[in-house]
Amino acid sequence: MGLADGGIFDSEGAEMDTQAVLTPAAAANILNCSAMTVRRMMDAGKLGGTTTPLGRLVSAGDVLALARERVAEGVSDAH
C-alpha cells in the first residue's frame, strides 16, 4: 500500500475506500512509521479508529488525511 497522487492505493494499484479501516501495521506502512506510533497517534486523537475483540482498526480516511499533511510538510519519517 502507498500514497500516490493524493490517494491510498493497495498493492494492486486500486484506490482504497476512505470509509474503510486499516490495521495499525497497514497504516504504519502508508505513513512510514511503526505500528506503535500509529497506536500512539490513535491514543492522542490524531487518528480515528476503533478497538475490536481482535485488536485496533484505524480509519483509512484519517490515514489518508495525515499522509497528505505529512507530504505537504515534507515529513518523511515519523519513527
Stockholm file with secondary structure:
# STOCKHOLM 1.0

chainA/1-79         MGLADGGIFDSEGAEMDTQAVLTPAAAANILNCSAMTVRRMMDAGKLGGTTTPLGRLVSAGDVLALARERVAEGVSDAH
#=GR chainA/1-79 SS CEEETTEEECTTSCBCCTTSEECHHHHHHHHTSCHHHHHHHHHHTSSCEEEETTEEEEEHHHHHHHHHHHHHHTCCCCC
#=GC SS_cons        CEEETTEEECTTSCBCCTTSEECHHHHHHHHTSCHHHHHHHHHHTSSCEEEETTEEEEEHHHHHHHHHHHHHHTCCCCC
//
